[in-house]
Amino acid sequence: MTDYKDSSYVPASIVAIGVGNRMRTYLNYVANNPRFGRLVAVVEPDDIRRNAMADKFGLPEECRFHNYKDYFESAVNADVAFICTPEREHYDPCMKALETGHHVLLEKPIAQNYEQCLRINEAAEKAGKIVYVCHILRYHPVFLKIKEIVSSGRFGRIISINHTENVGLERTTHSYVRGLMNTEAGNNPMLLAKCCHDIDFLLWIAGSKCRHISSFGSRIWFREENAPEGSSDRCVHCSIERNCPYSAVNLYWRRRQWINNFDVAAGTTIEHVITRELESGRFGRCVFHCDNDLVDNQVLTMQMDDGALITLCMDAFTLRDGRMTDIKMTGGEIVSDGIKITVVDFATRKSEVYDFTETCKKPFHAGADHLIVENFLKEIRGEKVNISTTIAESLPCHKVCFDAEKSRKNNVNK
């Protein structure tokens, strides 16, 4: 084990590529744990985001880059690339990072098609570098406990799993209807964009390969033909806005939800930014008059090599925001709402409850986001870690996501 208090220990140097919410989360760990890593360069096309992060870490102007190509052609060198660019822009910077000798912490999903995923994996193997994919559920205390219970063997083998990802109305309308992730061409299919964490977790606890896949889903509701009579293309101009459950005015202005990613330039205020979005930005649009094409409901069923059946439901039309997991085993069952876990032993009829209420109140997904970074920075130094999400381990869930989308499209209108 490395002695981090040893004066000879050198923290990993990091280049941050894409400074959105996820990158700010990962760099929060770096800022608070300088013994593990230090930021040496920032790549971000948005001036506000780039300079805010560079200023926080005291980086000189020559370490601030508008695009990643400029960074890779510069004299600035880093050991590690943290890549949190928009999903459609993961492949190219990741390949360039590997070609130039960087280890990579890569925000999910890996890429926009399975062939690109395989090429990144091959490039990592060829370069002898580690690529970590940020699947947070493996690191989350609740889901770690579920894995521990299943793997203990106390309750026999898995017969079936029913898992629901409650994406929720607010997240759906903000990110996948109005937001930057609202089209498949500009982003990814919904399962890959939102549920690859879940599929990775399900494959992880099942411990078996997927044999057959079937998926159904479509964009049922958020379509122009479903716009209510009297509605407008913008919520601020809409005569029925006050009674609309999808009102942008209510979400952003009255309740001040989902505004953390609204960048506030020097000399302005969050009120000015919200007003601009509502009047002319993408987030002020009516959900029935957007350019979205992602599904708003989807179900995936997998049959595993050992015969177990796994079902995942992606639900948008709920006020809940979280995951529910029901695991049926030969000797008992495990039920979780993402905060509490209830385990029932069939033989004794006794129940056990594991309550993570206080743990889940902790920031950064109950510490899971920071544990990813810590394990990654340890593993690139050759240290053994108890949880790892290398790209090789992430490939199976990506294969399932792409195969599921093929199945869904074959099943549409049939």
Salt bridges, closest charged atoms under 4 A:
ASP47 OD1 - ARG50 NH2 2.58
ASP55 OD1 - ARG64 NH2 2.75
GLU89 OE2 - ARG88 NE 3.83
ASP92 OD1 - LYS96 NZ 3.02
GLU107 OE1 - ARG22 NE 3.86
GLU148 OE2 - LYS145 NZ 2.94
GLU165 OE2 - LYS194 NZ 2.98
GLU165 OE2 - ARG323 NH2 2.96
GLU170 OE2 - ARG255 NH1 2.72
GLU184 OE2 - LYS409 NZ 2.97
ASP198 OD2 - HIS163 NE2 2.72
ASP198 OD2 - ARG323 NE 2.53
ASP200 OD2 - ARG138 NE 2.82
GLU224 OE2 - HIS289 ND1 3.65
GLU225 OE2 - ARG223 NE 2.71
GLU241 OE2 - ARG254 NH1 2.83
ASP263 OD2 - ARG49 NE 2.69
GLU271 OE2 - ARG256 NH1 3.28
ASP291 OD1 - ARG285 NH1 3.17
ASP305 OD1 - ARG211 NE 3.72
ASP321 OD2 - ARG171 NH2 3.18
ASP326 OD2 - LYS328 NZ 2.86
GLU333 OE1 - LYS328 NZ 3.78
GLU352 OE2 - ARG154 NH2 2.63
ASP355 OD2 - LYS340 NZ 3.93
GLU358 OE2 - LYS361 NZ 3.08
ASP369 OD1 - ARG22 NH2 2.57
ASP369 OD2 - HIS365 ND1 2.80
GLU374 OE2 - LYS378 NZ 3.40
GLU393 OE2 - ARG138 NH1 3.50
ASP403 OD2 - LYS399 NZ 2.69
GLU405 OE2 - ARG408 NH2 2.75
